[in-house]
């Protein structure tokens, strides 16, 4: 099965989980997974939230930023993967000078 993110429109999610600015997302969802291509402009963020129902995998494609994971700060750069297991908290922050583009998979557990 092919999921063509280039053929999808961006959906703007304003202040996602209480974060700053818009998260631009191209999403595919079925009963097994939520798969997204996301973009945060400089200064944008996804707010701190708990993964209550599933884990989340975030793979950084372009840019730099940071993840807040439980009580730790993690530096994110292209090629890195941030993993947040179920029942943990995290946020994604673009504190860089260019768009932070990342691929996210949230299994339906």
Secondary structure, DSSP 8 states (H G I E B T S, - for coil): ----GGGS--EEEETGGG-SSEEEEEEEE-SSEEEEEEEE-TT-EEEEEE--SS-EEEEEEESEEEEEETTEEEEEETT-EEEE-TT-EEEEE--SSS-EEEEEEEE--
